[in-house]
Amino acid sequence: MWDRSGWESQLLETGFLGIFLCPLWTLSRLPRKTPPSRVVLWGFRWLIFRIMLGAGLIKVRGDQCWRDLTCMDFHYETQPVPNPVAYFLHRSPWWVHRFETLSNHFLELVVPFFIFLGRRMCILHGALQILFQVVLIVSGNLSFLNWLTIVPSVACFDDAALGFLFPSGPGGLQDQVLKMQKEEAREARPTPMFGRMVRQAANLALGILVAWLSIPVVLNLLSPKQVMNSSFNPLRIVNTYGAFGSITRERTEVILQGTASPNASAPDTVWEDYEFKCKPGDLRRRPCLISPYHYRLDWLMWFAAFQTYEHHEWVIHLAGKLLANDAEALSLLALNPFADRAPPRWVRGEHYRYKFSRPGGLHAADGKWWIRKRIGPYFPPLNLRDLKDYFRSREWPFPELE
């Protein structure tokens, strides 16, 4: 399971290092007078090293399926928001899933050390990690996580490695860079200026700070009780990471339903489903492809399905919003069955177990991407009157009918 707080920490750390890529005074000094600091480049490399190694170690120390190479048998079906490619990859032969798991271990446990083995191995590391993230983007909706992980990998490439991406003719970018490098090689060492000295001091301070804050991170990586996606300082400048240390074997979903019936317990009560923008619901709706976009509510519903509503009280808050036809809450959904109608009198949560249909099978022939079986109620039918004390006890604003 990927703790969403890890995303926030990774974004903060990447952005913090990015500040030091900018010139101290003005952009007009780029690229000749303010080349990227080696401290900053190694800061990005150290970041991608921790991201990948942390993810690899948390896997082999965690779920048994990563050690017996069976995790990919479940991953595509149970990942947060599967896409259409995952639907077909889930049915791959067993040996394909074993190869995928071994490849994952190689990329997360071995390849990160390429960073420290010289220029060519560092470039190879960057290429492999970017390719790995692209494969993950294609095979699943991990949203901006994969794109964000690509950013520090770019620090493994130099001008020569990236030159093929730019025009090489006379006057082209490659030609200009080569001329600048030759001129600087002929020039005497420039006289230290105040701005340059301040910049060097800032970079040195950054290196010392990152090294100091990395001590608990390294100790965590070495610990058999490793934790993932945690911060050891309040500013989250240097953090520990780790993704999918455990894999769920079954996919459960919370389906929110509403009814206009005055009696929620009557046997003839008709319940209508609310549809989220991307998470599984309607069996005939094709899995979506959203990367790098991120539907936060859909992801939170994925977490909520693992436990009870007592662990995720915000689900009841959402139910209250639906009972009031709250426009802001409904804007986060794909389908409101009570659009242009009076709001529902009751809302309930139902717990279902979902599985991919088999390509070419009877359910797929009927247009169903999913099959599901009811587990039981997630929370009982509720109306606004029932929720008044619940909202008041938590100091939540009571929803008003639209």
DOSE-289741 format. One line per field, with one value per residue (C-alpha): residue number from 0; residue in one letter; x, y, z. Coordinates in Angstrom, 3 decimals. Last residue first. Layout:
# residues N
num = [NUM ...] .
residu = [A ...] .
u = [X ...] .
v = [Y ...] .
w = [Z ...] .
END
This chain:
# residues 402
num = [401 400 399 398 397 396 395 394 393 392 391 390 389 388 387 386 385 384 383 382 381 380 379 378 377 376 375 374 373 372 371 370 369 368 367 366 365 364 363 362 361 360 359 358 357 356 355 354 353 352 351 350 349 348 347 346 345 344 343 342 341 340 339 338 337 336 335 334 333 332 331 330 329 328 327 326 325 324 323 322 321 320 319 318 317 316 315 314 313 312 311 310 309 308 307 306 305 304 303 302 301 300 299 298 297 296 295 294 293 292 291 290 289 288 287 286 285 284 283 282 281 280 279 278 277 276 275 274 273 272 271 270 269 268 267 266 265 264 263 262 261 260 259 258 257 256 255 254 253 252 251 250 249 248 247 246 245 244 243 242 241 240 239 238 237 236 235 234 233 232 231 230 229 228 227 226 225 224 223 222 221 220 219 218 217 216 215 214 213 212 211 210 209 208 207 206 205 204 203 202 201 200 199 198 197 196 195 194 193 192 191 190 189 188 187 186 185 184 183 182 181 180 179 178 177 176 175 174 173 172 171 170 169 168 167 166 165 164 163 162 161 160 159 158 157 156 155 154 153 152 151 150 149 148 147 146 145 144 143 142 141 140 139 138 137 136 135 134 133 132 131 130 129 128 127 126 125 124 123 122 121 120 119 118 117 116 115 114 113 112 111 110 109 108 107 106 105 104 103 102 101 100 99 98 97 96 95 94 93 92 91 90 89 88 87 86 85 84 83 82 81 80 79 78 77 76 75 74 73 72 71 70 69 68 67 66 65 64 63 62 61 60 59 58 57 56 55 54 53 52 51 50 49 48 47 46 45 44 43 42 41 40 39 38 37 36 35 34 33 32 31 30 29 28 27 26 25 24 23 22 21 20 19 18 17 16 15 14 13 12 11 10 9 8 7 6 5 4 3 2 1 0] .
residu = [E L E P F P W E R S R F Y D K L D R L N L P P F Y P G I R K R I W W K G D A A H L G G P R S F K Y R Y H E G R V W R P P A R D A F P N L A L L S L A E A D N A L L K G A L H I V W E H H E Y T Q F A A F W M L W D L R Y H Y P S I L C P R R R L D G P K C K F E Y D E W V T D P A S A N P S A T G Q L I V E T R E R T I S G F A G Y T N V I R L P N F S S N M V Q K P S L L N L V V P I S L W A V L I G L A L N A A Q R V M R G F M P T P R A E R A E E K Q M K L V Q D Q L G G P G S P F L F G L A A D D F C A V S P V I T L W N L F S L N G S V I L V V Q F L I Q L A G H L I C M R R G L F I F F P V V L E L F H N S L T E F R H V W W P S R H L F Y A V P N P V P Q T E Y H F D M C T L D R W C Q D G R V K I L G A G L M I R F I L W R F G W L V V R S P P T K R P L R S L T W L P C L F I G L F G T E L L Q S E W G S R D W M] .
u = [-29.398 -30.197 -27.806 -24.922 -24.105 -20.710 -18.488 -17.753 -17.217 -20.018 -22.223 -21.829 -22.853 -25.686 -27.185 -26.485 -29.719 -31.769 -29.835 -30.657 -28.582 -28.844 -26.255 -22.479 -20.301 -23.145 -22.294 -19.786 -21.633 -20.022 -18.545 -17.597 -15.628 -14.971 -18.525 -19.651 -21.707 -18.885 -16.607 -18.949 -19.031 -15.277 -13.116 -11.070 -11.831 -13.722 -11.573 -12.549 -14.466 -15.541 -18.343 -19.175 -22.323 -22.559 -25.922 -27.732 -31.360 -33.843 -32.045 -31.895 -34.828 -34.199 -32.201 -29.299 -30.357 -28.329 -25.194 -22.573 -18.877 -18.222 -15.985 -18.453 -21.030 -19.083 -18.986 -22.674 -23.985 -27.061 -27.942 -27.959 -24.766 -23.027 -24.101 -22.675 -19.376 -19.177 -19.942 -16.972 -14.866 -15.185 -12.540 -11.554 -15.155 -16.154 -14.530 -11.216 -9.662 -12.456 -11.476 -8.043 -9.530 -12.118 -9.223 -7.812 -11.112 -11.299 -7.827 -8.433 -4.872 -3.857 -0.556 -1.968 -5.746 -6.477 -9.883 -11.184 -14.075 -17.522 -19.573 -19.331 -20.344 -18.184 -14.425 -12.527 -12.235 -14.721 -16.839 -20.326 -23.237 -25.432 -29.231 -31.194 -34.794 -36.757 -39.064 -37.980 -38.681 -35.752 -35.022 -38.630 -39.263 -37.990 -35.847 -32.837 -29.076 -26.088 -22.375 -20.306 -17.294 -14.903 -12.899 -10.093 -8.557 -4.968 -3.722 -0.034 2.360 5.472 3.810 6.043 8.931 10.359 12.468 12.709 15.108 13.588 10.372 10.275 9.428 12.362 12.437 9.841 8.140 7.145 8.226 9.322 12.235 12.126 15.075 17.000 19.573 17.212 16.100 19.690 20.210 17.192 18.264 21.649 20.278 19.434 23.125 24.163 21.329 22.297 26.011 25.310 22.881 25.402 27.983 25.490 24.669 28.356 28.973 26.080 27.340 30.796 29.405 27.339 30.298 32.640 35.625 37.952 37.454 39.982 41.806 39.967 40.859 38.550 35.761 35.988 35.926 32.869 31.046 31.759 30.516 27.317 26.611 27.131 24.820 22.146 22.264 24.253 25.772 23.835 23.378 19.766 18.876 17.830 21.063 22.978 21.465 24.401 26.997 25.316 25.188 22.655 22.278 20.353 17.457 16.687 15.642 12.663 11.505 10.129 7.692 6.321 5.829 4.036 1.898 -0.894 -0.227 -2.783 -1.288 0.467 1.497 2.734 4.545 6.327 7.293 8.636 10.839 12.140 13.069 14.810 16.702 17.907 19.005 20.895 22.595 23.684 25.095 26.855 28.481 29.526 31.068 30.016 28.173 24.886 24.956 24.018 20.373 20.389 20.707 17.767 15.057 15.667 16.748 13.816 11.339 12.864 12.424 8.768 8.109 9.834 7.611 4.524 5.546 6.118 2.549 1.065 -0.525 -4.156 -3.523 -1.737 -5.078 -6.983 -3.800 -3.745 -7.298 -6.322 -6.432 -7.057 -5.471 -3.750 -5.808 -6.233 -2.782 -1.053 -2.480 -0.336 2.340 2.948 3.866 7.672 8.152 9.973 7.672 4.690 5.907 5.000 7.490 11.249 11.630 9.177 10.391 13.910 12.975 10.943 13.682 16.257 14.209 13.312 16.608 18.709 16.367 17.007 20.772 20.878 18.900 21.267 24.191 23.053 22.571 26.057 27.539 26.083 24.209 26.053 25.720 27.809 27.267 23.707 22.254 23.391 20.267 18.153 18.984 20.403 21.183 20.837 18.234 19.189 19.137 15.344 15.013 16.372 13.396 10.969 12.201 11.999 8.486 7.198 8.706 7.180 3.736 3.877 4.963 1.924 -0.214 0.847 1.318 0.000] .
v = [22.783 21.297 22.547 20.432 20.691 22.310 19.728 20.189 16.467 16.105 18.401 16.243 13.062 14.891 16.014 12.790 10.926 13.950 14.101 10.511 7.382 3.808 1.604 1.755 -0.721 -3.214 -6.730 -8.604 -8.245 -9.990 -8.299 -8.903 -6.326 -5.322 -6.275 -5.898 -9.102 -10.798 -9.787 -11.569 -14.708 -14.922 -13.465 -11.423 -12.787 -10.354 -8.434 -8.977 -6.845 -7.626 -5.344 -3.286 -1.162 2.371 3.996 7.220 7.999 10.691 11.335 14.914 16.155 15.741 17.484 15.141 12.409 9.599 11.754 10.407 11.223 12.432 15.206 17.883 16.204 17.299 20.920 20.942 19.565 17.489 17.615 13.843 13.743 16.103 13.944 10.875 12.726 13.403 9.718 8.842 11.404 9.075 6.758 4.361 4.143 3.650 0.237 -0.860 -1.766 -0.065 3.322 3.215 2.784 5.478 7.830 7.138 8.010 11.195 12.314 11.965 12.518 13.470 12.115 9.631 9.365 6.200 4.797 1.280 0.670 1.000 -2.155 -3.200 0.264 0.968 0.802 4.021 6.636 9.473 8.087 6.778 7.104 4.009 3.961 2.034 1.071 0.106 -2.862 -4.781 -1.765 -0.948 2.551 3.699 7.182 6.021 8.546 6.245 6.708 4.453 4.700 1.709 0.918 -1.327 -4.428 -5.832 -9.049 -10.166 -6.845 -6.213 -5.098 -2.937 -1.174 1.901 3.009 6.363 7.960 11.720 14.646 18.151 17.136 20.469 18.822 16.405 12.597 12.170 8.929 7.184 3.704 2.206 -0.210 -2.686 -4.683 -1.388 -0.488 1.774 3.367 4.066 5.697 7.952 8.760 10.001 11.730 14.940 15.598 14.870 17.012 19.924 19.668 19.603 22.526 24.575 23.955 25.018 28.205 28.983 28.454 30.784 33.448 33.197 33.495 36.548 38.249 37.666 35.315 36.288 33.917 31.073 31.949 31.515 28.852 26.175 28.751 29.516 25.825 25.189 28.188 26.995 23.487 24.898 27.027 24.114 21.866 24.585 25.089 27.854 25.431 22.132 19.947 20.655 19.161 15.720 14.072 16.244 14.566 12.289 14.896 17.577 15.364 12.760 11.307 14.390 13.281 10.543 13.251 14.195 10.704 10.049 12.974 11.464 8.119 9.646 11.934 9.399 5.814 4.860 1.591 -0.317 2.547 4.792 1.853 1.117 4.806 4.666 1.692 3.399 6.443 4.175 2.298 5.467 7.143 4.075 3.709 7.346 6.638 3.554 5.640 8.439 6.375 3.622 5.600 5.988 2.308 1.572 2.341 -0.498 -3.306 -3.184 -1.244 -2.148 -5.721 -6.301 -4.988 -7.197 -10.223 -9.294 -8.785 -12.075 -13.931 -12.244 -13.297 -16.859 -17.018 -16.238 -12.779 -12.407 -9.313 -7.712 -7.501 -5.484 -3.603 -2.139 -0.790 1.160 0.104 2.728 1.843 -1.436 -4.574 -6.079 -5.239 -6.207 -9.676 -12.131 -9.430 -10.299 -13.938 -13.775 -15.951 -13.086 -10.309 -12.517 -12.748 -9.087 -7.004 -7.161 -7.905 -5.141 -2.491 -3.029 -2.388 0.751 2.200 1.407 3.231 6.380 6.560 6.373 8.836 11.358 10.781 11.468 14.686 15.824 14.757 17.237 19.901 19.394 19.321 22.795 23.437 25.901 29.572 31.803 30.162 28.815 31.042 34.474 36.210 34.173 36.667 36.893 33.535 31.405 28.610 24.970 25.549 25.953 22.563 20.867 22.152 21.199 17.604 17.412 18.854 16.594 13.517 14.483 14.996 11.722 9.876 11.259 9.236 6.014 3.451 0.000] .
w = [-1.930 1.465 4.124 5.360 9.084 9.567 11.287 14.982 15.474 18.023 15.906 12.801 14.615 16.406 13.087 11.215 11.917 10.793 7.535 6.639 7.011 5.715 7.439 6.868 4.984 4.560 3.367 1.232 -2.076 -5.017 -8.053 -11.665 -13.596 -17.199 -18.147 -21.759 -21.864 -23.770 -20.889 -18.460 -20.597 -21.095 -23.890 -21.442 -17.945 -15.735 -13.284 -9.673 -7.188 -3.609 -2.464 0.636 0.526 1.904 2.562 1.710 2.577 1.598 -1.660 -2.956 -5.073 -8.755 -11.473 -10.664 -8.249 -9.824 -9.404 -11.772 -12.229 -8.705 -7.365 -8.520 -6.255 -3.179 -4.342 -5.335 -2.025 -2.840 0.878 1.337 -0.728 1.705 4.630 2.898 2.437 6.178 6.752 4.519 6.442 9.434 8.001 10.792 12.032 8.364 8.509 7.002 3.649 1.661 3.097 1.457 -2.026 -1.209 -0.471 -3.925 -5.611 -3.516 -4.609 -8.318 -9.538 -13.060 -14.418 -15.314 -15.883 -17.869 -16.951 -16.451 -18.878 -17.345 -17.633 -13.985 -12.770 -9.715 -10.069 -9.237 -11.966 -11.743 -8.944 -9.599 -7.177 -7.214 -6.997 -4.358 -5.061 -1.950 -2.625 0.493 2.742 5.030 3.712 4.082 2.656 -0.746 -2.646 -2.443 -2.371 -2.839 -2.094 -3.208 -1.032 -2.920 -2.091 -4.227 -3.004 -2.418 -1.058 -1.691 1.028 0.911 -1.989 -2.100 0.087 1.106 3.815 4.034 3.707 3.626 5.397 7.302 10.637 10.523 10.557 7.833 6.929 3.721 4.786 8.092 8.372 11.247 9.854 10.114 7.484 5.550 8.836 9.839 6.439 6.977 10.545 9.199 6.099 7.986 8.603 5.017 3.624 5.888 5.087 1.339 1.583 3.580 0.858 -1.802 0.107 0.574 -3.136 -3.977 -1.600 -3.138 -6.660 -5.727 -4.033 -6.930 -7.085 -9.915 -12.786 -13.311 -16.484 -19.746 -22.277 -20.791 -20.486 -24.186 -25.109 -22.903 -24.383 -27.902 -27.100 -25.564 -28.632 -31.028 -29.018 -28.980 -32.715 -34.387 -36.853 -36.685 -33.618 -32.671 -29.249 -27.965 -29.103 -26.640 -23.596 -22.793 -23.711 -21.635 -18.514 -17.382 -13.871 -12.680 -14.921 -12.378 -9.880 -12.139 -13.158 -9.666 -10.058 -13.250 -11.524 -8.530 -10.715 -11.101 -10.002 -12.645 -13.851 -16.614 -18.910 -16.107 -14.521 -17.793 -18.043 -14.480 -15.305 -18.464 -16.359 -13.861 -16.543 -18.295 -15.068 -13.896 -17.274 -17.023 -13.547 -14.896 -17.617 -15.269 -12.499 -10.115 -7.420 -9.266 -10.268 -6.635 -7.443 -10.054 -7.498 -5.051 -6.889 -10.526 -9.757 -7.383 -9.972 -12.645 -10.384 -9.836 -13.538 -14.401 -11.917 -13.388 -16.896 -15.658 -14.343 -17.745 -18.151 -17.075 -14.932 -17.881 -19.754 -17.151 -16.218 -19.741 -19.252 -16.093 -12.451 -9.729 -6.378 -7.327 -6.633 -10.104 -11.430 -8.182 -7.574 -9.576 -9.489 -5.842 -6.595 -6.525 -3.401 -1.699 -2.865 -1.973 1.624 2.181 4.108 4.319 0.608 -0.234 2.215 0.857 -2.754 -2.064 0.131 -2.538 -5.189 -3.273 -1.399 -4.595 -6.331 -3.534 -3.420 -7.133 -6.645 -3.887 -6.046 -8.663 -5.970 -4.533 -8.036 -8.504 -11.711 -13.949 -12.970 -15.180 -18.520 -18.314 -17.033 -15.843 -17.242 -14.817 -12.086 -8.574 -7.004 -10.080 -9.919 -9.380 -5.626 -5.585 -7.293 -4.179 -2.192 -4.944 -4.982 -1.193 -1.065 -3.840 -2.214 1.131 -0.410 -2.273 0.841 2.670 0.209 1.880 -0.870 0.000] .
END
